[in-house]
Amino acid sequence: MVRGQMNFKRLTLIAIKIDIKRVPNKKTLIAAMEVVDVKSKWENNSWGRKLIVQKKRASLNDFDRFGSAVGGVSGRWVRVWFNPCHNPRSLVPGNGRP
């Protein structure tokens, strides 16, 4: 890997740790990352999941975006409609709902 200066503002500490020497070559670094299983830890991390979702959304076409938007709206409507706390019809007595 190429060494260089980096500002502290751009650095972020995470819980994934790899034990390696000071300036490893690429082969050594990749081997150490495979031993610690960094890829699966990163995919289970909240930051990693967020980046995966961003990449997935960026790859959607117009039809897929429309389908996910309609699905989200209809899903919210169903949750509100069948939730007895939020459904206004469920508050009317004699409506057949408890």
DSSP file (Angstrom, degrees, kcal/mol; ACC not computed):
  #  RESIDUE AA STRUCTURE BP1 BP2  ACC     N-H-->O    O-->H-N    N-H-->O    O-->H-N    TCO  KAPPA ALPHA  PHI   PSI    X-CA   Y-CA   Z-CA
    1    1 A M              0   0    0      0, 0.0     2,-0.4     0, 0.0    25,-0.0   0.000 360.0 360.0 360.0 149.3    0.0    0.0    0.0
    2    2 A V        -     0   0    0      1,-0.0     2,-0.2    21,-0.0     0, 0.0  -0.686 360.0-138.5 -87.1 131.6    1.1    3.5   -0.7
    3    3 A R        +     0   0    0     -2,-0.4     2,-0.3    20,-0.0    20,-0.0  -0.603  35.5 146.2 -87.4 150.2    1.8    5.7    2.3
    4    4 A G        -     0   0    0     -2,-0.2     2,-0.2     2,-0.0    -2,-0.0  -0.974  48.0 -81.2-170.6 166.7    0.8    9.3    2.5
    5    5 A Q        -     0   0    0     -2,-0.3     2,-0.3     0, 0.0     0, 0.0  -0.489  41.4-177.7 -78.3 148.6   -0.4   12.0    4.7
    6    6 A M        -     0   0    0     -2,-0.2     2,-0.1     5,-0.0     5,-0.0  -0.992  27.2-113.4-146.6 140.8   -4.1   12.2    5.7
    7    7 A N    >   -     0   0    0     -2,-0.3     3,-0.8     1,-0.1     4,-0.4  -0.380  22.1-125.9 -71.0 150.6   -6.0   14.7    7.8
    8    8 A F  G >  S+     0   0    0      1,-0.2     3,-0.9     2,-0.2    -1,-0.1   0.784 108.0  66.3 -67.0 -26.4   -7.5   13.5   11.1
    9    9 A K  G 3  S+     0   0    0      1,-0.2    -1,-0.2     3,-0.0    -2,-0.0   0.825 100.4  50.1 -63.3 -30.3  -10.9   14.8   10.0
   10   10 A R  G <  S+     0   0    0     -3,-0.8     2,-0.3     2,-0.0    -1,-0.2   0.593  94.8  91.4 -85.0 -10.6  -11.0   12.1    7.3
   11   11 A L    <   -     0   0    0     -3,-0.9     2,-0.4    -4,-0.4    -3,-0.0  -0.641  51.2-177.2 -90.0 142.6  -10.0    9.3    9.7
   12   12 A T        -     0   0    0     -2,-0.3     2,-0.4     2,-0.0    -3,-0.0  -0.996  18.7-137.8-137.6 131.6  -12.6    7.2   11.5
   13   13 A L        -     0   0    0     -2,-0.4     2,-0.3     2,-0.0    -2,-0.0  -0.729  24.2-180.0 -90.0 135.9  -12.0    4.4   14.0
   14   14 A I        -     0   0    0     -2,-0.4    -2,-0.0     2,-0.3     0, 0.0  -0.806  39.8-108.2-127.5 172.0  -14.0    1.2   13.8
   15   15 A A  S    S+     0   0    0     -2,-0.3     2,-0.5     2,-0.1    -2,-0.0   0.521  85.2 103.5 -82.4  -5.4  -14.0   -2.0   15.8
   16   16 A I        -     0   0    0     22,-0.0     2,-0.4    25,-0.0    -2,-0.3  -0.678  53.0-173.6 -82.4 125.1  -12.4   -4.1   13.1
   17   17 A K        -     0   0    0     -2,-0.5     2,-0.4    19,-0.1    -2,-0.1  -0.962  13.9-169.1-126.8 137.2   -8.7   -4.7   13.9
   18   18 A I        -     0   0    0     -2,-0.4     2,-0.9     2,-0.0    15,-0.1  -0.991  18.4-140.0-123.8 128.9   -6.0   -6.5   11.9
   19   19 A D        +     0   0    0     -2,-0.4     2,-0.3    13,-0.2    -2,-0.0  -0.799  46.0 139.8 -90.6 107.5   -2.6   -7.3   13.4
   20   20 A I        -     0   0    0     -2,-0.9    -2,-0.0     1,-0.1     9,-0.0  -0.893  52.4 -93.1-139.3 167.9    0.0   -6.6   10.7
   21   21 A K        -     0   0    0     -2,-0.3    -1,-0.1     1,-0.0     0, 0.0  -0.144  52.2 -88.7 -75.5-179.2    3.5   -5.1   10.4
   22   22 A R  S    S+     0   0    0      1,-0.3    -1,-0.0    -2,-0.0    -2,-0.0   0.926 113.6  14.0 -65.4 -52.3    4.0   -1.4    9.7
   23   23 A V  S    S-     0   0    0    -20,-0.0    -1,-0.3     0, 0.0     2,-0.1  -0.748  80.8-176.5-126.5  83.7    4.2   -1.3    5.9
   24   24 A P        -     0   0    0      0, 0.0     2,-0.1     0, 0.0    -4,-0.0  -0.413  25.7-117.5 -78.5 155.3    2.8   -4.6    4.5
   25   25 A N     >  -     0   0    0     -2,-0.1     4,-2.2     1,-0.1     5,-0.2  -0.399  36.5 -98.7 -80.5 172.0    2.7   -5.4    0.9
   26   26 A K  H  > S+     0   0    0      1,-0.2     4,-2.5     2,-0.2     5,-0.2   0.873 121.3  53.0 -62.5 -39.7   -0.6   -6.0   -0.8
   27   27 A K  H  > S+     0   0    0      1,-0.2     4,-2.1     2,-0.2    -1,-0.2   0.915 110.9  46.4 -63.4 -44.5   -0.4   -9.8   -0.6
   28   28 A T  H  > S+     0   0    0      2,-0.2     4,-2.4     1,-0.2    -1,-0.2   0.902 112.6  50.5 -65.0 -41.1    0.3   -9.8    3.1
   29   29 A L  H  X S+     0   0    0     -4,-2.2     4,-2.2     2,-0.2    -2,-0.2   0.922 110.9  47.6 -64.5 -44.4   -2.5   -7.3    3.8
   30   30 A I  H  X S+     0   0    0     -4,-2.5     4,-2.0     1,-0.2    -1,-0.2   0.898 112.0  50.7 -64.2 -40.1   -5.1   -9.2    1.8
   31   31 A A  H  X S+     0   0    0     -4,-2.1     4,-1.9    -5,-0.2    -2,-0.2   0.914 111.0  48.3 -63.6 -42.5   -4.1  -12.5    3.6
   32   32 A A  H  X S+     0   0    0     -4,-2.4     4,-1.8     1,-0.2    -1,-0.2   0.871 110.2  52.2 -66.1 -36.2   -4.4  -10.8    7.0
   33   33 A M  H  X>S+     0   0    0     -4,-2.2     5,-2.0     1,-0.2     4,-0.9   0.870 108.9  50.1 -67.9 -35.9   -7.8   -9.4    6.1
   34   34 A E  H  <5S+     0   0    0     -4,-2.0    -2,-0.2     2,-0.2    -1,-0.2   0.863 107.9  53.6 -69.5 -35.3   -9.0  -12.9    5.1
   35   35 A V  H  <5S+     0   0    0     -4,-1.9    -2,-0.2     1,-0.2    -1,-0.2   0.918 113.9  40.9 -64.5 -42.5   -7.8  -14.4    8.3
   36   36 A V  H  <5S-     0   0    0     -4,-1.8    -1,-0.2    -5,-0.1    -2,-0.2   0.619 107.7-129.0 -81.2 -12.3   -9.7  -11.9   10.4
   37   37 A D  T  X5 +     0   0    0     -4,-0.9     4,-1.5    -5,-0.1    -3,-0.2   0.958  41.7 169.4  62.2  54.9  -12.7  -12.1    8.1
   38   38 A V  H  >< +     0   0    0     -5,-2.0     4,-2.8     1,-0.2     5,-0.2   0.853  66.0  61.3 -65.9 -37.6  -13.0   -8.3    7.6
   39   39 A K  H  > S+     0   0    0     -6,-0.3     4,-2.2     1,-0.2    -1,-0.2   0.922 107.3  42.3 -61.2 -46.3  -15.5   -8.5    4.7
   40   40 A S  H  > S+     0   0    0      2,-0.2     4,-1.4     1,-0.2    -1,-0.2   0.876 114.6  51.5 -70.2 -35.3  -18.2  -10.3    6.7
   41   41 A K  H  X S+     0   0    0     -4,-1.5     4,-0.7     1,-0.2    -2,-0.2   0.904 111.2  48.4 -65.0 -39.6  -17.6   -8.0    9.8
   42   42 A W  H >< S+     0   0    0     -4,-2.8     3,-0.6     1,-0.2     6,-0.4   0.895 109.3  51.9 -67.9 -39.2  -17.9   -5.0    7.5
   43   43 A E  H 3< S+     0   0    0     -4,-2.2    -1,-0.2     1,-0.2    -2,-0.2   0.783 111.6  47.5 -67.8 -26.0  -21.1   -6.2    5.9
   44   44 A N  H 3< S+     0   0    0     -4,-1.4    -1,-0.2    -5,-0.1    -2,-0.2   0.563  93.7  96.8 -89.3  -9.4  -22.6   -6.8    9.4
   45   45 A N  S <X S-     0   0    0     -4,-0.7     4,-2.5    -3,-0.6     5,-0.2  -0.506  82.2-125.4 -77.3 148.3  -21.5   -3.3   10.6
   46   46 A S  H  > S+     0   0    0      1,-0.2     4,-2.0     2,-0.2    -1,-0.1   0.873 111.5  50.4 -64.4 -36.6  -24.2   -0.6   10.4
   47   47 A W  H  > S+     0   0    0      2,-0.2     4,-1.9     1,-0.2    -1,-0.2   0.907 111.4  48.5 -67.6 -41.1  -21.8    1.6    8.3
   48   48 A G  H  > S+     0   0    0     -6,-0.4     4,-2.1     2,-0.2    -2,-0.2   0.905 110.6  50.2 -65.0 -42.2  -21.2   -1.2    5.9
   49   49 A R  H  X S+     0   0    0     -4,-2.5     4,-2.3    -7,-0.2    -1,-0.2   0.889 108.5  54.0 -62.4 -38.7  -24.9   -2.0    5.5
   50   50 A K  H  X S+     0   0    0     -4,-2.0     4,-2.1     1,-0.2    -1,-0.2   0.913 109.5  46.8 -62.3 -43.3  -25.6    1.7    4.9
   51   51 A L  H  X S+     0   0    0     -4,-1.9     4,-2.3     2,-0.2    -1,-0.2   0.870 110.3  53.0 -67.6 -36.3  -23.0    1.7    2.0
   52   52 A I  H  X S+     0   0    0     -4,-2.1     4,-2.3     2,-0.2    -2,-0.2   0.918 110.0  48.1 -63.7 -43.0  -24.4   -1.5    0.6
   53   53 A V  H  X S+     0   0    0     -4,-2.3     4,-2.6     2,-0.2    -2,-0.2   0.890 110.1  52.6 -65.1 -39.2  -27.9    0.0    0.5
   54   54 A Q  H  X S+     0   0    0     -4,-2.1     4,-2.1     2,-0.2    -2,-0.2   0.919 110.8  46.5 -62.7 -43.2  -26.6    3.2   -1.1
   55   55 A K  H  X S+     0   0    0     -4,-2.3     4,-1.3     2,-0.2    -2,-0.2   0.896 112.5  50.7 -65.1 -39.6  -24.9    1.2   -3.9
   56   56 A K  H  < S+     0   0    0     -4,-2.3     4,-0.3     1,-0.2     3,-0.3   0.915 111.7  46.7 -65.0 -42.9  -28.0   -0.9   -4.4
   57   57 A R  H >< S+     0   0    0     -4,-2.6     3,-1.1     1,-0.2    -1,-0.2   0.862 108.7  55.7 -67.6 -35.2  -30.2    2.2   -4.7
   58   58 A A  H 3< S+     0   0    0     -4,-2.1    -1,-0.2     1,-0.2    -2,-0.2   0.795 105.1  53.6 -67.1 -26.7  -27.8    3.9   -7.1
   59   59 A S  T 3< S+     0   0    0     -4,-1.3    -1,-0.2    -3,-0.3    -2,-0.2   0.505  86.1 107.8 -87.5  -3.0  -28.0    0.9   -9.4
   60   60 A L    <   -     0   0    0     -3,-1.1     2,-0.1    -4,-0.3    -3,-0.0  -0.438  60.9-140.8 -73.8 146.7  -31.8    1.0   -9.7
   61   61 A N     >  -     0   0    0     -2,-0.1     4,-2.4     1,-0.0     5,-0.2  -0.391  36.0 -89.1 -93.8-178.1  -33.4    2.1  -12.9
   62   62 A D  H  > S+     0   0    0      1,-0.2     4,-2.4     2,-0.2     5,-0.2   0.888 126.1  51.4 -61.7 -40.8  -36.6    4.3  -13.0
   63   63 A F  H  > S+     0   0    0      2,-0.2     4,-2.4     1,-0.2    -1,-0.2   0.916 111.0  47.7 -64.1 -43.0  -39.0    1.3  -13.0
   64   64 A D  H  > S+     0   0    0      2,-0.2     4,-2.3     1,-0.2    -1,-0.2   0.905 111.5  50.5 -65.2 -40.9  -37.3   -0.2   -9.9
   65   65 A R  H  X S+     0   0    0     -4,-2.4     4,-2.1     2,-0.2    -2,-0.2   0.910 111.1  49.0 -63.4 -41.1  -37.4    3.1   -8.1
   66   66 A F  H  X S+     0   0    0     -4,-2.4     4,-2.6     1,-0.2     5,-0.2   0.924 111.1  50.0 -63.1 -43.8  -41.1    3.6   -8.9
   67   67 A G  H  X S+     0   0    0     -4,-2.4     4,-2.4     1,-0.2    -2,-0.2   0.892 111.6  47.1 -63.2 -40.1  -41.8    0.1   -7.7
   68   68 A S  H  X S+     0   0    0     -4,-2.3     4,-2.0     2,-0.2    -1,-0.2   0.870 112.6  50.3 -70.6 -34.5  -40.0    0.6   -4.4
   69   69 A A  H  X S+     0   0    0     -4,-2.1     4,-2.0     2,-0.2    -2,-0.2   0.926 113.4  44.6 -67.6 -43.8  -41.7    3.9   -3.8
   70   70 A V  H  X S+     0   0    0     -4,-2.6     4,-2.7     1,-0.2     5,-0.3   0.901 113.0  51.8 -66.6 -40.5  -45.2    2.5   -4.5
   71   71 A G  H  X S+     0   0    0     -4,-2.4     4,-2.1    -5,-0.2    -1,-0.2   0.882 109.6  49.9 -63.5 -37.7  -44.4   -0.5   -2.3
   72   72 A G  H  X S+     0   0    0     -4,-2.0     4,-2.0     2,-0.2    -1,-0.2   0.900 112.3  46.8 -67.4 -40.1  -43.3    1.7    0.5
   73   73 A V  H  X S+     0   0    0     -4,-2.0     4,-2.3     2,-0.2    -2,-0.2   0.938 115.0  45.1 -67.3 -46.8  -46.4    3.8    0.3
   74   74 A S  H  X S+     0   0    0     -4,-2.7     4,-2.3     1,-0.2    -1,-0.2   0.865 111.7  53.9 -67.3 -33.5  -48.8    0.9    0.2
   75   75 A G  H  X S+     0   0    0     -4,-2.1     4,-2.2    -5,-0.3    -1,-0.2   0.906 109.7  47.0 -65.3 -40.7  -46.8   -0.8    3.0
   76   76 A R  H  X S+     0   0    0     -4,-2.0     4,-2.5     2,-0.2     5,-0.2   0.909 111.2  52.2 -65.7 -41.1  -47.3    2.2    5.2
   77   77 A W  H  X S+     0   0    0     -4,-2.3     4,-2.7     1,-0.2    -2,-0.2   0.915 110.2  48.1 -61.3 -43.3  -50.9    2.4    4.3
   78   78 A V  H  X S+     0   0    0     -4,-2.3     4,-2.2     2,-0.2    -1,-0.2   0.910 111.4  50.1 -65.2 -42.3  -51.5   -1.2    5.3
   79   79 A R  H  X S+     0   0    0     -4,-2.2     4,-0.5     1,-0.2    -1,-0.2   0.912 115.4  42.7 -63.7 -41.2  -49.6   -0.8    8.6
   80   80 A V  H >< S+     0   0    0     -4,-2.5     3,-0.6     1,-0.2     6,-0.2   0.908 114.0  51.3 -70.8 -40.8  -51.7    2.2    9.5
   81   81 A W  H 3< S+     0   0    0     -4,-2.7    -2,-0.2     1,-0.2    -1,-0.2   0.888 115.5  39.3 -66.3 -40.4  -55.0    0.8    8.4
   82   82 A F  H 3< S+     0   0    0     -4,-2.2    -1,-0.2    -5,-0.2    -2,-0.2   0.430  91.4  97.5 -93.8   1.8  -54.7   -2.5   10.3
   83   83 A N    XX  -     0   0    0     -3,-0.6     4,-1.9    -4,-0.5     3,-1.1  -0.817  66.3-151.6 -87.7 115.9  -53.2   -1.0   13.4
   84   84 A P  T 34 S+     0   0    0      0, 0.0    -1,-0.1     0, 0.0     6,-0.1   0.732  91.9  59.6 -64.0 -20.4  -56.1   -0.5   15.8
   85   85 A C  T 34 S+     0   0    0      1,-0.2    -5,-0.1    -3,-0.0    -3,-0.0   0.825 117.0  29.6 -75.3 -29.3  -54.4    2.4   17.5
   86   86 A H  T <4 S+     0   0    0     -3,-1.1    -1,-0.2    -6,-0.2    -6,-0.1   0.602  94.1  97.9-106.2 -14.5  -54.2    4.5   14.3
   87   87 A N    ><  -     0   0    0     -4,-1.9     3,-0.7     1,-0.2     4,-0.5  -0.651  58.0-157.1 -80.8 118.6  -57.2    3.3   12.3
   88   88 A P  G >  S+     0   0    0      0, 0.0     3,-0.8     0, 0.0     4,-0.3   0.815  90.7  59.0 -66.6 -27.8  -60.1    5.8   12.8
   89   89 A R  G >  S+     0   0    0      1,-0.2     3,-1.0     2,-0.2     8,-0.2   0.789  95.9  62.9 -70.3 -25.6  -62.7    3.2   11.9
   90   90 A S  G <  S+     0   0    0     -3,-0.7    -1,-0.2     1,-0.2     5,-0.1   0.702  95.7  60.2 -73.3 -15.9  -61.6    0.9   14.7
   91   91 A L  G <  S+     0   0    0     -3,-0.8    -1,-0.2    -4,-0.5    -2,-0.2   0.638  82.4  95.4 -84.5 -13.7  -62.6    3.6   17.3
   92   92 A V  S X  S-     0   0    0     -3,-1.0     3,-0.9    -4,-0.3     5,-0.3  -0.654  81.3-122.2 -79.1 127.1  -66.2    3.6   16.2
   93   93 A P  T 3  S+     0   0    0      0, 0.0    -2,-0.1     0, 0.0    -1,-0.1  -0.397  92.7  26.1 -69.9 146.9  -68.3    1.2   18.4
   94   94 A G  T 3  S+     0   0    0      3,-0.2    -2,-0.0    -2,-0.1     0, 0.0   0.684  80.4 125.4  77.9  19.8  -70.2   -1.6   16.7
   95   95 A N  S <  S-     0   0    0     -3,-0.9    -1,-0.0     2,-0.3    -4,-0.0   0.451  84.2-108.3 -89.5  -0.8  -67.7   -1.7   13.8
   96   96 A G  S    S+     0   0    0      1,-0.3    -6,-0.1    -6,-0.1    -1,-0.0   0.495  88.5 106.0  87.4   2.7  -67.1   -5.4   14.2
   97   97 A R              0   0    0     -5,-0.3    -1,-0.3    -8,-0.2    -2,-0.3  -0.893 360.0 360.0-114.2 147.1  -63.6   -4.8   15.6
   98   98 A P              0   0    0      0, 0.0    -1,-0.1     0, 0.0    -8,-0.0   0.518 360.0 360.0 -69.4 360.0  -62.6   -5.2   19.2
